[in-house]
């Protein structure tokens, strides 16, 4: 396994946060001093790395889900600036929603996406998020 890890390609799949799925027994990796260190996804040892990027091995055989691609990315609106960090993606209905770390739900539609990179998702939202009545 060590040799395969040296030649493996790692892809980001979100950031470490305290809440973990206790049933998730899969392996994830954290880059520590340039080396990818494996942890079980439900390991309390990950608490030491809150805010750091998590990685999975790109086996080249599976497509990433939208949640894996977007989770942990900062969301920026072209008019309002930083809105938060993507905590989850709900694709269970026809209208995909992203939930930010502050609890805000946003519809995700290709017409709203300005750009997407390793760090952030930039959107242009045709509605007002924060208003006073």
Secondary structure, 3 states (H helix, E strand, C coil): CHHHHHHCCEEEEEECCCCCCCCCCCEEEEEECCEEEEEECCCHHHHHHCCCEEEEECCCCCCCCHHHHHCCCEEEECCCEEEEEEEEEECCCCCCEEEECCCCEEECCCCCEEEECCCEEEECCCCCCCCCC
